[in-house]
Amino acid sequence: MKKQILSLGTLAFFTCLSFTSCNEEKKEKTIETNPISFKKEAELYLLKSSGDTIEKLDIELAESDYEHETGLMYRDGMEDSQGMLFIYDSERVRNYYMKNTYFPLDIIYYAEDSSLVSIQKNATPREETSLPSDGPAQYVLEVNAGLSDEWNLEKGDKFTFYRTNSNEE
């Protein structure tokens, strides 16, 4: 009887040891991913309501559901001359959040006619709090935090953009 208990105890010990070893191996294993790089798809011009140009940006476009959902997530940052324009089929109140976004952003909401509706300034990285537009928006522009103040963007300002064929970084 003692031999059976000892054998069962030994078996339990080695079984536990093997599971621990497997778990330790899993903890040490990391998955390396390539950084997501900027791909210029269009040029966007920010315009005062008077028509004067405020700024020109190189932008990526987010048009598909997948692009809308991922946006600038998992990136380390972007240049001040870059941004991402989200294009939707219709106008409605939009809600954004910063989950898996690693750098602060200004989130600028635009109406169907491209007039500025509202801005969520200095959105905190990785925050999951909803950041809604103040009214219906069909376009959303994300730029580095602080730029909307630097450019003195105001309600009623507009934008226009032109698609390019280049994939410059």
TIKOLKOL-890270 format. One record per atom (N, C-alpha, C): z negated, x negated, y. Coordinates in steps of 0.05 Angstrom, whole numbers, plus 32768, in hexadecimal, padded with zeros to 4 digits. Atoms other than C-alpha are relative to their C-alpha. Layout:
<rs>
     w     u     v
     Z     X     Y
...
</rs>
This chain:
<rs>
     w     u     v
  8000  7FF0  7FE8
  8000  8000  8000
  8000  7FEF  8019
  8001  8012  7FE9
  7FF0  7FC7  8030
  801B  7FF4  8005
  7FE6  800C  7FFC
  8034  7FA8  8023
  8013  8013  800E
  7FEF  7FED  7FF4
  8057  7FE8  8036
  7FFA  8003  801E
  8008  7FFD  7FE4
  8030  7FEF  8077
  8009  7FE7  800F
  7FF7  8019  7FF3
  803D  7FA6  8087
  801E  8000  8004
  7FE3  8000  7FFE
  8086  7FAE  8078
  800A  8014  8015
  7FF9  7FED  7FEB
  808B  7FED  80A3
  7FF9  7FF6  801B
  8008  800B  7FE7
  8065  7FCB  80DA
  8013  7FEA  8009
  7FED  8015  7FFA
  8093  7F8E  80D7
  801B  800C  8008
  7FE7  7FF3  7FFA
  80D0  7FBB  80D6
  7FFF  800C  801C
  8003  7FF4  7FE6
  80B6  7FE1  8113
  8000  7FEA  8016
  8001  8016  7FED
  80A8  7F9F  8137
  801C  7FF5  8006
  7FE5  800A  7FFC
  80EE  7F84  812C
  8013  8014  800C
  7FF0  7FEA  7FF4
  810E  7FC7  813D
  7FFB  8001  801E
  8008  7FFF  7FE4
  80E7  7FC8  817F
  800B  7FE8  800E
  7FF6  8019  7FF5
  80FA  7F80  818C
  801E  8001  8005
  7FE3  7FFF  7FFC
  8144  7F8D  8182
  8007  8013  8016
  7FFA  7FEE  7FEA
  8143  7FC9  81B1
  7FF9  7FF3  801B
  8007  800E  7FE7
  811F  7F9F  81E6
  8015  7FEC  8007
  7FEB  8014  7FFA
  8153  7F69  81DF
  8019  800D  800A
  7FE9  7FF2  7FF7
  818B  7F9B  81E7
  7FFD  8009  801D
  8005  7FF6  7FE5
  816B  7FB9  8225
  8001  7FE9  8014
  8000  8017  7FEE
  8161  7F74  8244
  801D  7FF7  8005
  7FE4  8007  7FFC
  81AA  7F64  8238
  800E  8013  8013
  7FF4  7FED  7FEE
  81BF  7FA4  825B
  7FF8  7FFC  801D
  8009  8004  7FE5
  8194  7F95  8297
  800D  7FE8  800D
  7FF4  8018  7FF5
  81B3  7F50  829F
  801D  8003  8006
  7FE3  7FFC  7FFC
  81FA  7F6A  829C
  8005  800F  801A
  7FF8  7FF2  7FE8
  8218  7F7B  82DF
  801F  8002  8000
  7FE4  7FFB  7FFE
  825C  7F97  82EE
  800A  7FF6  801B
  7FF5  800B  7FE8
  8284  7F70  8321
  8018  8011  8008
  7FEA  7FF1  7FF6
  82B3  7F98  834D
  800D  7FF1  8017
  7FF2  800C  7FEA
  82E7  7F81  837E
  7FF9  800F  801A
  8006  7FF2  7FE7
  82D7  7F90  83C7
  8018  8011  8008
  7FEA  7FEE  7FF6
  82FF  7FC9  83E5
  8009  7FF6  801B
  7FF6  800B  7FE7
  832C  7FAE  841A
  800F  8015  8010
  7FF3  7FEE  7FED
  8349  7FD1  8457
  801E  8000  7FFB
  7FE3  7FFD  8002
  8391  7FEB  8450
  800A  8011  8017
  7FF5  7FF2  7FE9
  83B3  7FFD  8491
  8015  8014  7FF7
  7FEC  7FEB  8007
  83D8  803F  8489
  800B  800E  8019
  7FF7  7FF3  7FE8
  83DE  8055  84D1
  7FF3  7FF2  8018
  800C  8009  7FE7
  83D0  8045  851A
  7FF7  8019  800F
  800C  7FE9  7FF2
  83A3  8074  8541
  7FFA  7FF9  801D
  8005  8004  7FE4
  839E  807A  858C
  7FEC  8015  800A
  8014  7FEE  7FF4
  835F  8097  85AC
  8009  8004  801D
  7FF5  7FF9  7FE6
  8372  80BB  85EC
  7FEB  8010  8010
  8010  7FF0  7FEF
  834A  80D5  8627
  800E  801B  8004
  7FF3  7FE6  7FFC
  8357  811E  8638
  8016  7FFE  8015
  7FEB  8005  7FEB
  8380  8103  8673
  801A  7FF5  7FF4
  7FE9  800C  800D
  83AF  80E2  8641
  7FFF  7FE1  7FFF
  8002  801D  8000
  8399  809A  864E
  7FF6  7FF6  7FE4
  8008  800C  8019
  8392  806E  8610
  7FE5  7FF2  8003
  801A  800C  8001
  834A  805B  8600
  8001  7FE7  7FEE
  8001  8015  8014
  8355  8031  85C2
  8016  8005  7FEB
  7FED  7FFE  8017
  8387  8022  858A
  7FF1  7FF5  7FE7
  800D  8008  8019
  836D  801E  8542
  8015  7FFE  7FE9
  7FF2  8000  8019
  838C  800A  8500
  7FEE  8011  7FED
  8010  7FEE  8010
  8376  8040  84CF
  800B  8003  7FE4
  7FF9  7FF6  801A
  8375  8054  8487
  7FFE  801E  8001
  8000  7FE3  8000
  8382  809C  8477
  7FF3  800A  7FE7
  800D  7FF3  8017
  8357  80C8  844A
  800C  801C  7FFF
  7FF2  7FE6  8001
  8382  8103  8435
  7FFA  800F  7FE6
  8005  7FF3  801A
  8373  8112  83EB
  7FE2  8007  7FFD
  801C  7FF9  8005
  8333  8131  83D0
  7FF0  7FE6  7FFA
  800E  8019  8008
  8320  80ED  83B1
  7FFB  7FEF  8019
  8003  8010  7FE8
  832C  80C9  83F3
  7FEB  800C  8013
  8014  7FF2  7FF0
  8303  80FE  8418
  7FE4  7FFA  7FF6
  801B  8003  800C
  82C9  80F5  83E7
  7FF6  7FE3  8002
  8009  801B  8000
  82C8  80A9  83E7
  8000  7FF2  801C
  7FFF  800B  7FE5
  82DD  8097  842E
  7FFB  7FE2  8002
  8006  801C  7FFC
  82BE  8055  8443
  7FE9  7FF6  7FEE
  8016  8008  8012
  828B  8053  840A
  8007  7FE5  7FF2
  7FFE  8019  8010
  827F  8011  83E5
  800E  7FE9  800F
  7FF4  8016  7FF1
  829B  7FE6  841D
  7FEA  7FF2  8010
  8013  8010  7FF1
  8277  7FAF  8442
  8002  8004  801F
  7FFC  7FFC  7FE4
  8294  7FC1  8486
  801D  8001  8007
  7FE5  8001  7FF6
  82D2  7FC2  84B1
  8000  7FF5  801C
  7FFC  800B  7FE5
  82ED  7FA4  84F1
  7FFD  8017  8015
  8003  7FEC  7FEA
  82E0  7FC8  8534
  801B  800D  8006
  7FE5  7FF6  7FFA
  832C  7FD2  8539
  800A  8011  7FE9
  7FF8  7FF1  8018
  832D  7FF9  84F7
  7FEF  801A  7FFE
  800E  7FE7  8005
  8319  803F  84E1
  800C  800F  7FE9
  7FF4  7FEE  8015
  8325  8076  84AE
  8002  801C  800B
  7FFB  7FE4  7FF7
  8343  80B9  84C0
  8002  8012  7FE8
  8000  7FEC  8015
  8334  80F3  8492
  8010  8018  800A
  7FEE  7FEB  7FF8
  836A  8128  8495
  7FFC  8018  7FEC
  8004  7FE8  8010
  835C  816F  847C
  8016  8015  8006
  7FEC  7FEB  7FFD
  838A  81AB  8473
  7FF9  8016  8014
  8009  7FEB  7FEE
  8360  81D9  849D
  7FE8  7FF7  8010
  8016  8005  7FEE
  832C  81DB  84D3
  7FE7  800F  7FF7
  801A  7FF4  8005
  82E2  81E9  84C3
  7FEA  7FED  8007
  8016  8012  7FFB
  829D  81CE  84CF
  7FFF  7FEC  7FE8
  8001  8015  8014
  829A  818B  84AA
  7FE4  7FF4  7FFE
  8019  800D  8005
  825D  816A  848C
  8004  7FE5  7FF2
  7FFD  801B  800D
  825B  811F  847D
  7FE4  7FF5  7FFB
  8019  800E  8004
  8225  80F2  8462
  8008  7FE3  7FF9
  7FFB  801D  8002
  821E  80A7  8457
  7FF9  7FF4  7FE4
  8006  800A  801B
  820F  80A2  840C
  8014  7FEB  7FF8
  7FF0  8017  8009
  8229  805F  83F1
  8011  7FF4  8016
  7FF2  800D  7FEA
  8242  804B  8436
  7FEC  7FEB  800B
  8012  8017  7FFC
  8226  8006  8445
  7FFD  7FF7  801D
  8001  8009  7FE5
  8230  8000  8490
  8000  8019  8012
  8002  7FE8  7FEE
  8221  802F  84CC
  801A  8008  800C
  7FE7  7FF5  7FF5
  8258  805B  84E7
  7FFB  8014  8016
  7FFE  7FE8  7FEE
  8269  808A  8520
  8014  8012  7FF2
  7FEF  7FEC  800D
  8287  80C9  8501
  8009  8013  8015
  7FF4  7FF1  7FE9
  82B6  80EB  8532
  8010  8017  7FF5
  7FF3  7FE8  800A
  82CC  8133  8525
  8014  800A  8015
  7FEA  7FF6  7FEF
  830E  814D  8541
  800A  801B  7FF7
  7FF5  7FE6  8005
  832B  8193  8545
  801D  7FFE  7FF7
  7FE4  7FFF  8009
  836F  81A9  852C
  8014  7FF5  8014
  7FEF  800A  7FEB
  838E  8197  856F
  7FFA  7FE3  8008
  8008  801C  7FFD
  836F  8151  856A
  7FEC  7FFB  8017
  8014  8004  7FEA
  833B  815E  85A1
  7FE5  7FFB  7FF3
  801A  8008  800A
  82F6  813F  8596
  7FED  8018  8001
  8014  7FEA  8003
  82C3  8172  857D
  7FE4  7FF6  8003
  801B  800C  7FFE
  8285  8147  8573
  8000  7FE5  7FF2
  8004  801B  800B
  826B  8103  855E
  7FE4  7FFE  7FF3
  8019  8008  800C
  8235  80EF  852D
  7FFE  7FE1  8003
  8001  801C  7FF9
  8221  80AB  8549
  7FEC  7FF1  7FEF
  8011  8013  800E
  8203  8070  8524
  7FF5  800C  7FE6
  8009  7FF5  8019
  8200  8092  84E0
  7FF5  7FEA  7FEE
  800F  8014  800F
  81CE  806D  84B4
  800C  7FFC  7FE5
  7FF5  8006  801A
  81EA  8049  8477
  7FEE  800C  7FE9
  800C  7FF5  8019
  81DA  806A  8433
  7FEF  8018  8004
  8010  7FE8  7FFA
  81B9  80A6  8454
  8010  8018  7FF6
  7FF3  7FE9  800B
  81C8  80E8  8432
  7FFC  801A  8010
  8004  7FE9  7FEE
  81B5  8116  846C
  801C  8009  800A
  7FE7  7FF4  7FF7
  81EE  8145  8480
  8004  7FFA  801E
  7FF9  8006  7FE4
  8211  8131  84C0
  8018  8013  8008
  7FEB  7FEC  7FFC
  8238  8170  84D5
  800E  7FFD  801B
  7FF2  7FFD  7FE7
  826C  817B  850B
  7FF4  8017  8010
  800B  7FEB  7FEF
  8258  81A6  8546
  8012  8019  8000
  7FED  7FEA  8001
  8294  81D3  853A
  8015  7FFA  7FEC
  7FEB  8004  8013
  82D2  81DB  8510
  8010  7FE6  8005
  7FF1  8019  7FFF
  82F6  8199  8501
  8014  7FFE  7FEA
  7FEB  8005  8015
  8336  8187  84DC
  8003  7FE2  7FFB
  7FFE  801D  8003
  8332  813C  84E6
  7FE5  7FF3  8004
  8018  800F  7FFC
  82FA  810A  84E0
  8007  7FE2  8001
  7FFB  801D  7FFD
  82FD  80C2  84F8
  7FE6  7FF1  7FFD
  8018  8011  8003
  82CB  808F  84E0
  8006  7FE4  800B
  7FFE  801A  7FF4
  82C2  804F  8508
  7FE4  7FF3  7FFF
  8019  800E  7FFF
  828C  801A  850E
  7FED  800D  8014
  8014  7FF4  7FEF
  824B  8033  852C
  8000  7FF3  801C
  8002  800A  7FE4
  8246  802C  8578
  801A  8001  800F
  7FE6  8001  7FF2
  8291  802E  8586
  8005  8019  8010
  7FFB  7FE8  7FF0
  8292  8076  859D
  7FF3  7FFE  801B
  800D  8005  7FE6
  8261  8063  85D4
  800F  7FEB  8010
  7FF1  8015  7FF3
  8286  8023  85E4
  801A  800A  800C
  7FE6  7FF4  7FF6
  82C7  804B  85EC
  7FFB  8018  8012
  8007  7FE9  7FEF
  82A2  8082  8612
  8010  801A  7FF8
  7FF3  7FE8  800A
  82BF  80B9  85E5
  7FF1  8019  8008
  800D  7FE7  7FF7
  82B2  8100  85FD
  800F  8017  7FF4
  7FF3  7FE7  8009
  82C0  8147  85E7
  801A  8004  8010
  7FE7  7FFB  7FF2
  8308  8158  85F7
  8013  7FE8  7FFE
  7FEE  8017  8004
  8323  8111  85EC
  8010  8005  7FE6
  7FEF  7FFB  8017
  835B  810F  85B9
  8008  7FE7  7FF2
  7FF4  8017  800E
  837F  80E2  8588
  801C  8007  7FF7
  7FE6  7FFD  800D
  83C5  80D8  856D
  8002  7FE9  7FEC
  7FFC  8016  8013
  83DA  80AF  8531
  801C  8000  7FF5
  7FE5  8004  800B
  8419  8093  8512
  7FFD  7FF0  7FE6
  8000  800D  801A
  8422  8081  84C9
  8011  7FE6  8001
  7FF1  8019  8002
  8438  803A  84BA
  8007  7FFC  7FE3
  7FF8  8007  801B
  8459  801D  847C
  7FF3  7FE7  7FF6
  800C  801A  8007
  842F  7FDE  847B
  7FE6  8005  7FF1
  801A  8001  800D
  83F3  7FCE  8450
  7FF2  7FE6  8009
  800D  8018  7FF6
  83D6  7F99  847D
  7FE2  8002  7FFD
  801D  8001  8001
  838E  7F83  8477
  7FF5  7FF6  801A
</rs>
